[in-house]
Amino acid sequence: MILDDIVRDRKITYEKIMEKKPLAQVKSEALALPKGNFVFYNLFNNNDFIYICECKHKSPSKGIIKENYNYLDIAKEYELNGASAISCLTEPNYFLGSDEHLINIKKNVKIPVLRKDFIFSEYQIYESKIIGADLILLICAILDLDTLKKYLDIAHQLGLSCLVETHSETEIDMAIKAGAKVIGVNNRNLKDFSVDNSLAKTLRNKYKDIILISESGIKDKDDVKEIKRAGLNGILVGEALMKSDDISKTLKEFKDAC
């Protein structure tokens, strides 16, 4: 399964990283930084619909998504055209992401930046703080309940917001039990990368009183319109923007959809 392969390779990579820079050092550096002020969580204070726009070069299912990939120009364009937050892939092998991408984006935009990666260790949470992330992705499919609780606590101690990703009722229940404040429903199954565009909208019918974000499979303004009508709190969208010949125009259409 693709998810298992990605996590396995990430663990191998981090074995080498941690040999050079141990957990105690990374933790100390992260805790020495000013505590974050949960800028992502604060986006929901006014009940606005949130647009998390993704810088994404490649995916395991689609290959190269954007040939001329200038992530910094893309991030600036997102901010200029009203994105609420920017998602930055930092996984290097399957997505061609990089910590350096996030560091440079954070230096050049004022809106919150999500580190989108496959977090399986507390090391990566402290590391996320050091490289400047405002929020991190925690994926229920690769964590158990106790670990998810622990990672949420660590992130919150650092002032980092968390987007907790789910793909089923069982995982949403797990996220709620762990104390997640913002829950994402990935319409893409990370086991085989198949997409069910109706999943987040369907799950919203059962979970009405939580902050719920629809992730993946959003192709056009009609999809955004349906998501808004279903009562979700926002979207995370990447591929549709990456493939657009005019990112500004496409993002404006998404924001105007109602």
C-alpha positions as CSV (number, residue, x, y, z in Angstrom):
1,M,0.0,0.0,0.0
2,I,1.3,3.5,-0.9
3,L,0.8,5.0,2.6
4,D,2.8,2.1,4.2
5,D,5.6,2.6,1.7
6,I,5.8,6.3,2.3
7,V,5.9,5.9,6.1
8,R,8.4,3.1,5.9
9,D,10.8,5.3,3.8
10,R,10.2,8.3,6.0
11,K,11.2,6.2,9.0
12,I,14.4,5.1,7.3
13,T,15.2,8.7,6.4
14,Y,14.7,9.9,10.0
15,E,16.9,7.2,11.4
16,K,19.8,9.0,9.6
17,I,18.6,12.5,10.5
18,M,18.4,11.6,14.2
19,E,21.9,10.2,14.2
20,K,23.2,13.6,13.2
21,K,20.9,15.6,15.4
22,P,19.3,13.7,18.3
23,L,15.8,14.3,19.7
24,A,17.1,16.1,22.8
25,Q,18.8,18.7,20.7
26,V,15.8,19.3,18.4
27,K,13.4,19.4,21.4
28,S,15.6,22.0,23.2
29,E,15.8,24.2,20.1
30,A,12.0,24.1,19.5
31,L,11.2,24.8,23.2
32,A,13.6,27.8,23.2
33,L,11.6,29.5,20.4
34,P,8.6,31.8,21.2
35,K,5.4,29.9,21.6
36,G,3.1,30.2,18.6
37,N,-0.2,31.9,18.9
38,F,-2.4,29.4,17.0
39,V,-2.9,31.6,14.0
40,F,-4.6,28.8,12.1
41,Y,-7.1,28.0,14.8
42,N,-7.9,31.7,15.0
43,L,-9.0,31.7,11.4
44,F,-12.3,30.0,12.5
45,N,-13.2,32.6,15.1
46,N,-15.5,34.5,12.6
47,N,-17.0,31.3,11.1
48,D,-15.4,32.2,7.7
49,F,-15.0,29.5,5.0
50,I,-11.3,28.6,5.0
51,Y,-9.1,28.1,1.8
52,I,-5.9,26.1,2.4
53,C,-4.0,26.2,-0.9
54,E,-1.3,23.7,-1.5
55,C,2.1,24.0,-3.1
56,K,2.5,20.5,-4.7
57,H,5.0,19.5,-7.3
58,K,4.3,15.7,-7.6
59,S,2.1,13.0,-6.2
60,P,2.4,9.2,-6.2
61,S,-0.8,8.8,-8.1
62,K,-0.4,11.6,-10.7
63,G,3.4,12.0,-11.1
64,I,4.6,15.5,-11.9
65,I,1.6,17.8,-11.4
66,K,3.2,21.1,-12.4
67,E,6.3,21.2,-14.7
68,N,7.3,24.8,-14.1
69,Y,7.1,24.6,-10.3
70,N,8.2,27.8,-8.7
71,Y,6.8,27.2,-5.2
72,L,7.7,30.6,-3.9
73,D,5.9,32.5,-6.7
74,I,2.9,30.2,-6.2
75,A,2.7,30.8,-2.5
76,K,2.9,34.5,-3.0
77,E,0.1,34.3,-5.6
78,Y,-2.0,32.3,-3.2
79,E,-1.7,35.0,-0.5
80,L,-2.3,37.8,-2.9
81,N,-5.5,36.2,-4.0
82,G,-7.0,35.5,-0.6
83,A,-5.8,32.1,0.5
84,S,-6.4,31.6,4.2
85,A,-3.3,29.3,4.6
86,I,-0.7,27.6,2.5
87,S,0.0,23.9,2.6
88,C,3.6,23.0,1.8
89,L,4.7,19.4,1.1
90,T,8.0,18.5,2.8
91,E,8.2,14.8,1.8
92,P,11.0,14.6,-0.7
93,N,10.7,11.3,-2.5
94,Y,7.1,10.7,-3.4
95,F,6.1,14.4,-3.6
96,L,9.4,16.2,-4.3
97,G,8.8,18.4,-1.3
98,S,11.4,19.9,1.0
99,D,11.8,21.6,4.4
100,E,13.6,24.3,2.5
101,H,10.4,25.1,0.6
102,L,8.5,25.7,3.8
103,I,11.3,27.8,5.3
104,N,11.4,30.1,2.2
105,I,7.6,30.3,2.0
106,K,7.3,31.2,5.7
107,K,9.8,34.0,5.1
108,N,7.8,35.5,2.3
109,V,4.1,35.2,3.4
110,K,2.1,36.4,6.4
111,I,-0.6,33.8,6.4
112,P,-0.3,30.5,8.3
113,V,1.8,27.7,6.7
114,L,1.0,24.0,7.1
115,R,3.8,21.5,7.1
116,K,2.2,18.6,5.1
117,D,4.2,15.5,5.8
118,F,3.8,12.0,7.3
119,I,4.4,12.5,11.0
120,F,5.1,9.4,12.9
121,S,7.4,10.7,15.6
122,E,7.6,13.6,18.1
123,Y,10.9,14.5,16.5
124,Q,9.1,15.8,13.4
125,I,6.8,18.0,15.5
126,Y,9.7,19.8,17.2
127,E,11.4,20.0,13.8
128,S,8.2,21.6,12.3
129,K,8.4,24.3,14.9
130,I,12.1,25.0,14.1
131,I,11.5,25.3,10.3
132,G,8.7,27.8,10.9
133,A,5.5,25.8,10.4
134,D,2.3,27.3,12.0
135,L,0.5,24.1,11.9
136,I,1.1,20.4,11.2
137,L,-0.8,17.5,9.6
138,L,-1.5,14.5,11.8
139,I,-2.9,11.5,9.9
140,C,-5.1,9.1,11.9
141,A,-4.3,6.3,9.5
142,I,-0.7,6.1,10.8
143,L,-1.3,6.9,14.5
144,D,-3.1,5.2,17.3
145,L,-5.3,7.1,19.8
146,D,-2.8,7.5,22.5
147,T,-0.1,8.7,20.1
148,L,-2.4,11.2,18.5
149,K,-3.3,12.6,21.9
150,K,0.4,12.9,22.8
151,Y,1.3,14.6,19.5
152,L,-1.6,17.1,19.8
153,D,-0.3,17.9,23.3
154,I,3.2,18.4,22.1
155,A,2.1,20.6,19.2
156,H,-0.1,22.7,21.5
157,Q,2.7,23.2,24.0
158,L,4.7,24.7,21.1
159,G,1.8,26.9,20.0
160,L,1.3,24.9,16.8
161,S,-2.2,24.3,15.4
162,C,-3.0,20.8,14.0
163,L,-5.1,19.6,11.1
164,V,-6.0,16.0,12.0
165,E,-6.7,14.0,8.9
166,T,-9.4,11.3,8.7
167,H,-11.0,9.1,6.1
168,S,-13.9,7.4,8.0
169,E,-16.3,7.7,10.9
170,T,-14.0,5.6,13.0
171,E,-11.1,8.0,12.4
172,I,-13.2,11.0,13.1
173,D,-14.3,9.5,16.4
174,M,-10.7,8.9,17.2
175,A,-9.8,12.5,16.3
176,I,-12.6,13.8,18.6
177,K,-11.5,11.6,21.5
178,A,-7.9,12.8,21.1
179,G,-9.1,16.4,21.4
180,A,-8.6,17.6,17.8
181,K,-9.8,21.1,17.2
182,V,-9.8,21.0,13.4
183,I,-10.5,17.8,11.5
184,G,-9.9,17.2,7.8
185,V,-11.7,14.5,5.8
186,N,-9.4,13.3,3.0
187,N,-11.6,12.3,0.1
188,R,-8.6,10.4,-1.2
189,N,-7.9,7.0,0.3
190,L,-4.2,7.0,1.2
191,K,-4.1,3.2,1.0
192,D,-4.8,3.1,-2.8
193,F,-5.2,6.8,-3.7
194,S,-8.8,6.3,-5.0
195,V,-11.0,9.4,-4.6
196,D,-14.6,9.7,-3.3
197,N,-15.6,13.3,-3.7
198,S,-18.8,12.8,-1.7
199,L,-17.0,11.5,1.5
200,A,-16.5,14.8,3.4
201,K,-20.0,16.0,2.5
202,T,-21.5,12.7,3.6
203,L,-19.6,12.6,6.9
204,R,-20.7,16.2,7.6
205,N,-24.3,14.9,7.9
206,K,-23.3,12.9,11.0
207,Y,-20.7,15.3,12.5
208,K,-22.4,18.7,12.6
209,D,-20.8,20.4,15.6
210,I,-17.1,20.1,14.7
211,I,-14.8,22.1,12.5
212,L,-14.5,19.9,9.3
213,I,-12.3,20.5,6.3
214,S,-12.8,18.8,2.9
215,E,-9.4,17.7,1.5
216,S,-8.6,16.4,-2.0
217,G,-10.6,15.7,-5.1
218,I,-11.8,19.3,-5.6
219,K,-11.8,20.1,-9.3
220,D,-13.8,23.2,-9.9
221,K,-16.0,25.9,-8.5
222,D,-19.0,23.6,-8.6
223,D,-17.3,21.2,-6.2
224,V,-16.5,24.2,-3.9
225,K,-20.2,25.3,-4.1
226,E,-21.4,21.8,-3.0
227,I,-18.9,21.7,-0.2
228,K,-20.1,25.0,1.1
229,R,-23.7,24.0,0.8
230,A,-23.0,20.8,2.8
231,G,-21.9,23.0,5.7
232,L,-18.2,22.2,5.8
233,N,-15.8,24.8,7.2
234,G,-13.2,24.9,4.4
235,I,-11.2,23.1,1.8
236,L,-7.6,22.0,1.3
237,V,-7.0,22.2,-2.5
238,G,-3.8,21.6,-4.5
239,E,-4.0,19.8,-7.8
240,A,-6.8,22.0,-9.3
241,L,-4.7,25.1,-8.6
242,M,-1.4,23.5,-9.7
243,K,-2.9,22.5,-13.0
244,S,-4.6,25.8,-13.7
245,D,-3.1,28.1,-16.4
246,D,-4.3,31.0,-14.2
247,I,-4.0,30.3,-10.5
248,S,-5.3,33.7,-9.6
249,K,-8.5,33.3,-11.7
250,T,-9.1,29.8,-10.4
251,L,-8.7,30.7,-6.8
252,K,-11.0,33.7,-7.2
253,E,-13.6,31.4,-8.8
254,F,-13.3,29.1,-5.8
255,K,-13.7,32.0,-3.4
256,D,-16.7,33.4,-5.2
257,A,-18.5,30.0,-5.4
258,C,-21.7,30.1,-3.3
